[in-house]
Amino acid sequence: MPDIKENLKEIRERISKAALRASRDPQSVRLVAVSKKIDLPRIQEAILAGQLIFGENYMQEAREKIKGGGERAQWHFIGHIQSKKAKDAATLFDMVHTVDRLKLARALDQYAGREYRVLPVLVQVNVGEEEQKEGVLPERAEELLQSMLDLPSLRVKGLMTMPPFMANAEEVRPYFRRLREMAEYFAGKGYFGDQEGFELSMGMSGDFEVAVEEGATLVRVGTALFGARPPGRQ
Ligand SMILES: *Cc1c(COP(=O)(O)O)cnc(C)c1O
């Protein structure tokens, strides 16, 4: 069994060092512990070790964990959302990272509004322009952000991406940089509200340090924290 407390400490140190290399405040980076397929006792171990935010990909699994004792933590949804699951996404989570189409944005807005919630969301961008990947294409992102300004119960906080898979983390750097440059441009146009900062959700176990160097504010780390997940759908 991996030592979650030890792994957490090491990941935090690596985040801090990467932030300092880029002259960033290490406090400006938050760790999202990706807990898909990890059971509640392991999650509670991480909570006890000081981990605050957990990321989940599958709605049913996430609902069971949140209702089953995970209420003390913050939960971010980081997986693909079918429109029929929008209600759960809008009501169970503290942030949704994966808004990539207007139909979904409208559904989330509607369900959040019914509960008098304002839901923080990120727009997922397919920076690698890969066929199979989720996320709005870079050239369609502004149109989506523009339309989302009309949705009163969503607050768009920034962008998220899953870059193309690369064996070497350094090769992912241009994609992270591209996401940051897009976010800077959109922030300048006021799409993220009038707050000066914005969120960039990028970087996983294999490349989170590069992501932090390129401006990530939310890194999504699973395997490096909890160990390898059981086989099957990832
Ligand atoms: C599974 C997953 C992660 C974590 O991946 P690891 O390589 O285990 O750190 C991050 N982001 C998303 C969207 C995921 O689905």
The ligand as an SDF file (V2000), in Angstrom:
LIG
                    3D

 15 15  0  0  0  0  0  0  0  0999 V2000
   -7.2600   10.3370  -14.0250 C   0  0  0  0  0  0  0  0  0  0  0  0
   -7.1460   11.7770  -14.2840 C   0  0  0  0  0  0  0  0  0  0  0  0
   -6.1080   12.5510  -13.7180 C   0  0  0  0  0  0  0  0  0  0  0  0
   -5.0050   11.9560  -12.8380 C   0  0  0  0  0  0  0  0  0  0  0  0
   -4.1440   11.1830  -13.5910 O   0  0  0  0  0  0  0  0  0  0  0  0
   -2.8250   10.5650  -12.8950 P   0  0  0  0  0  0  0  0  0  0  0  0
   -1.9370   10.3000  -14.0500 O   0  0  0  0  0  0  0  0  0  0  0  0
   -3.2500    9.3310  -12.1750 O   0  0  0  0  0  0  0  0  0  0  0  0
   -2.2710   11.5710  -11.9710 O   0  0  0  0  0  0  0  0  0  0  0  0
   -6.1010   13.9020  -13.9580 C   0  0  0  0  0  0  0  0  0  0  0  0
   -7.0420   14.4890  -14.7030 N   0  0  0  0  0  0  0  0  0  0  0  0
   -8.0550   13.7990  -15.2660 C   0  0  0  0  0  0  0  0  0  0  0  0
   -9.0740   14.5270  -16.0770 C   0  0  0  0  0  0  0  0  0  0  0  0
   -8.1270   12.4200  -15.0870 C   0  0  0  0  0  0  0  0  0  0  0  0
   -9.1230   11.7500  -15.6630 O   0  0  0  0  0  0  0  0  0  0  0  0
  1  2  1  0
  2  3  1  0
  2 14  2  0
  3  4  1  0
  3 10  2  0
  4  5  1  0
  5  6  1  0
  6  7  2  0
  6  8  1  0
  6  9  1  0
 10 11  1  0
 11 12  2  0
 12 13  1  0
 12 14  1  0
 14 15  1  0
M  END
$$$$
